[in-house]
Amino acid sequence: MPSYEELGFGGGATLTRDRAHALFGQVMGLVAVTCGFAALGAYLGRNMAHGSGLLMFIGVLGCVIGLNIAAARGNEQLAIVLLFGMGLLLGLAVAPIINYYSQTNPSVLWQAAGCTAAFVGGLGAVGYATRRDLSNWARTLFWALLGLIAFGLIAMLFAIPNASVIYAVLGLGIFGAYTVFDFNRLRRTKNMTSAVPLAAGIFLDIFNVFLFFLTLFGGGGRR
């Protein structure tokens, strides 16, 4: 994996494009490996108790905070370890759900995976091709995400018709916008030290989109 210094900082459009291509390749490579760790976690945790997922999500939060700090301090190796750890923990957290569908309706998993690939691929291409700076989306998306979390909590306390479907559709809209936003950030970033945080953001987009599609194809969530 080339370092920032090895890629050079010389002037010229060609070198700028080379750095952009190198960053894109590095980020997407990290995303692919992190997805592999998530799949490994889903396999290893297939027989875990359902309540253990909360502990995994706490660990994920720690990994996200840690990898951003490590990346900011230039410790790329630690940031990558924490990124892969985040993928593994998320896989463990959803392992019981994945195992449930694999035993009752495996086609749901393939449908969700296929739609996730098309959804993220299409919106990611839009974000990466957009020349306009979309950084002003950040605050709106943050509040939209908080609103989604609030809706999810309300739906747990009160009986709302088709709440799971509404939640999944809203989630797809929000994380679809996050996908455009994160790929636009990837296009605009020239600093190779940002590769791990960018990969973490894109992986989380993919992971959440997959779960929302899983909810929709699974008939509104597991009963």
C-alpha positions as CSV (number, residue, x, y, z in Angstrom):
1,M,0.0,0.0,0.0
2,P,1.8,3.2,-1.1
3,S,2.3,6.0,1.4
4,Y,1.4,9.6,0.8
5,E,5.0,10.6,0.4
6,E,5.7,7.8,-2.2
7,L,2.9,9.1,-4.4
8,G,4.5,12.6,-4.6
9,F,3.2,16.1,-4.5
10,G,4.4,17.5,-7.9
11,G,2.4,19.9,-9.9
12,G,0.4,19.2,-13.0
13,A,-3.0,17.8,-13.8
14,T,-1.6,14.4,-14.6
15,L,-0.1,13.9,-11.2
16,T,-3.2,15.2,-9.5
17,R,-5.3,12.6,-11.5
18,D,-2.8,9.9,-10.5
19,R,-3.2,10.8,-6.8
20,A,-6.9,10.8,-7.2
21,H,-6.9,7.4,-8.8
22,A,-4.5,6.1,-6.2
23,L,-6.7,7.4,-3.4
24,F,-9.8,5.9,-5.0
25,G,-8.2,2.5,-5.4
26,Q,-6.9,2.5,-1.8
27,V,-10.2,3.5,-0.3
28,M,-12.2,1.0,-2.3
29,G,-9.7,-1.7,-1.5
30,L,-10.1,-0.9,2.2
31,V,-13.9,-1.0,1.8
32,A,-13.7,-4.4,0.1
33,V,-11.5,-5.9,2.8
34,T,-13.7,-4.4,5.6
35,C,-16.8,-6.0,3.9
36,G,-14.9,-9.3,4.0
37,F,-14.3,-8.9,7.8
38,A,-18.0,-8.1,8.2
39,A,-18.9,-11.3,6.4
40,L,-16.5,-13.2,8.6
41,G,-18.1,-11.8,11.7
42,A,-21.5,-12.7,10.4
43,Y,-20.3,-16.3,10.0
44,L,-18.4,-16.6,13.3
45,G,-21.3,-15.1,15.3
46,R,-24.1,-17.0,13.7
47,N,-24.9,-18.8,17.0
48,M,-24.5,-15.8,19.3
49,A,-27.2,-14.7,21.7
50,H,-29.3,-11.9,20.3
51,G,-28.6,-9.5,23.2
52,S,-24.9,-9.5,22.6
53,G,-25.3,-7.2,19.6
54,L,-25.4,-4.1,21.9
55,L,-21.9,-4.8,23.2
56,M,-20.7,-5.1,19.6
57,F,-22.2,-1.7,18.6
58,I,-20.5,-0.1,21.6
59,G,-17.2,-1.6,20.3
60,V,-18.0,-0.3,16.8
61,L,-18.4,3.2,18.2
62,G,-15.0,2.9,19.9
63,C,-13.4,1.7,16.6
64,V,-14.9,4.7,14.7
65,I,-13.6,7.2,17.2
66,G,-10.2,5.5,17.4
67,L,-9.6,5.2,13.7
68,N,-10.4,8.9,13.1
69,I,-7.9,9.9,15.9
70,A,-5.3,7.5,14.6
71,A,-5.7,8.8,11.0
72,A,-5.4,12.4,12.2
73,R,-2.2,11.6,14.0
74,G,-0.8,9.8,11.0
75,N,-0.9,6.3,12.4
76,E,-2.3,4.6,9.3
77,Q,-1.6,1.1,10.5
78,L,-3.6,1.4,13.7
79,A,-6.4,3.2,11.8
80,I,-6.6,0.3,9.3
81,V,-6.7,-2.3,12.2
82,L,-9.5,-0.4,13.8
83,L,-11.3,-0.2,10.5
84,F,-11.2,-3.9,10.0
85,G,-12.2,-4.4,13.7
86,M,-15.2,-2.2,13.1
87,G,-16.2,-4.4,10.1
88,L,-15.8,-7.6,12.2
89,L,-17.8,-6.3,15.1
90,L,-20.6,-5.1,12.9
91,G,-20.7,-8.5,11.3
92,L,-20.9,-10.1,14.7
93,A,-23.7,-7.7,15.8
94,V,-26.0,-8.7,12.9
95,A,-25.0,-12.3,12.7
96,P,-28.2,-13.7,14.4
97,I,-30.3,-11.7,11.9
98,I,-28.2,-13.0,8.9
99,N,-28.4,-16.5,10.2
100,Y,-32.2,-16.3,10.6
101,Y,-32.7,-15.3,7.0
102,S,-30.1,-17.8,5.8
103,Q,-32.2,-20.6,7.4
104,T,-35.7,-19.3,6.6
105,N,-35.4,-17.5,3.3
106,P,-31.9,-17.3,1.8
107,S,-33.1,-15.5,-1.4
108,V,-33.8,-12.4,0.8
109,L,-30.0,-12.1,1.4
110,W,-29.1,-12.4,-2.2
111,Q,-31.8,-9.8,-3.2
112,A,-30.6,-7.4,-0.5
113,A,-27.0,-7.8,-1.6
114,G,-27.7,-7.3,-5.3
115,C,-29.9,-4.2,-4.7
116,T,-27.2,-2.8,-2.3
117,A,-24.5,-3.2,-5.0
118,A,-26.7,-1.5,-7.6
119,F,-27.9,1.2,-5.3
120,V,-24.5,2.1,-3.9
121,G,-22.8,1.7,-7.2
122,G,-25.2,4.0,-9.0
123,L,-25.4,6.7,-6.3
124,G,-21.6,6.5,-5.7
125,A,-21.0,7.1,-9.4
126,V,-23.3,10.2,-9.2
127,G,-21.4,11.5,-6.2
128,Y,-18.0,10.9,-7.6
129,A,-18.9,12.5,-11.0
130,T,-20.4,15.6,-9.4
131,R,-18.0,18.5,-9.6
132,R,-19.9,20.7,-7.1
133,D,-18.7,20.6,-3.5
134,L,-21.5,18.9,-1.5
135,S,-19.9,19.5,1.9
136,N,-22.9,21.8,2.8
137,W,-25.0,18.6,2.9
138,A,-23.3,17.5,6.1
139,R,-25.5,19.3,8.6
140,T,-28.7,18.4,6.9
141,L,-27.8,14.7,6.7
142,F,-26.8,14.7,10.3
143,W,-30.2,16.1,11.5
144,A,-32.0,13.7,9.1
145,L,-30.1,10.8,10.7
146,L,-31.0,11.9,14.2
147,G,-34.7,12.2,13.0
148,L,-34.5,8.6,11.7
149,I,-33.1,7.4,15.0
150,A,-35.9,9.3,16.8
151,F,-38.5,7.7,14.5
152,G,-37.1,4.3,15.2
153,L,-37.3,4.8,19.0
154,I,-40.9,6.1,18.7
155,A,-41.8,3.0,16.6
156,M,-40.5,0.8,19.3
157,L,-42.8,2.4,21.9
158,F,-45.9,2.9,19.9
159,A,-47.8,0.8,17.3
160,I,-47.3,2.5,14.0
161,P,-48.7,0.8,10.9
162,N,-45.9,-0.4,8.5
163,A,-43.3,1.3,10.8
164,S,-40.5,-1.1,9.7
165,V,-41.2,-0.4,6.0
166,I,-41.4,3.4,6.6
167,Y,-38.2,3.2,8.6
168,A,-36.4,1.3,5.9
169,V,-37.5,3.6,3.1
170,L,-36.5,6.7,5.0
171,G,-33.2,5.0,5.8
172,L,-32.5,4.2,2.2
173,G,-33.2,7.9,1.3
174,I,-30.9,9.2,4.0
175,F,-28.0,6.7,3.4
176,G,-28.5,7.1,-0.4
177,A,-27.7,10.8,0.1
178,Y,-24.8,9.9,2.4
179,T,-23.5,7.7,-0.4
180,V,-23.5,10.6,-2.8
181,F,-21.9,12.8,-0.2
182,D,-19.2,10.4,0.8
183,F,-18.2,9.6,-2.8
184,N,-18.1,13.4,-3.5
185,R,-15.8,13.8,-0.6
186,L,-13.6,11.0,-2.1
187,R,-13.5,12.9,-5.4
188,R,-12.5,16.2,-3.7
189,T,-9.9,14.8,-1.2
190,K,-6.3,14.8,-2.3
191,N,-4.8,13.8,1.1
192,M,-3.9,10.1,1.2
193,T,-4.0,10.2,5.0
194,S,-7.8,10.5,4.7
195,A,-8.2,7.1,3.0
196,V,-9.2,5.2,6.2
197,P,-11.9,7.6,7.4
198,L,-13.3,7.8,3.9
199,A,-13.3,4.0,3.7
200,A,-15.1,3.8,7.0
201,G,-17.8,6.2,5.9
202,I,-18.4,4.4,2.6
203,F,-18.5,1.0,4.4
204,L,-21.1,2.2,6.9
205,D,-23.2,3.5,3.9
206,I,-23.0,0.1,2.3
207,F,-23.7,-1.8,5.6
208,N,-26.8,0.3,6.5
209,V,-28.2,0.2,2.9
210,F,-27.9,-3.6,3.0
211,L,-29.8,-3.8,6.3
212,F,-32.6,-1.6,5.0
213,F,-33.0,-3.7,1.9
214,L,-32.9,-6.8,4.1
215,T,-35.8,-5.3,6.1
216,L,-37.8,-4.6,2.9
217,F,-37.3,-7.9,1.3
218,G,-37.8,-9.7,4.5
219,G,-41.3,-8.4,4.8
220,G,-40.8,-5.5,7.1
221,G,-38.3,-7.1,9.5
222,R,-38.0,-10.2,11.5
223,R,-41.1,-11.0,13.7
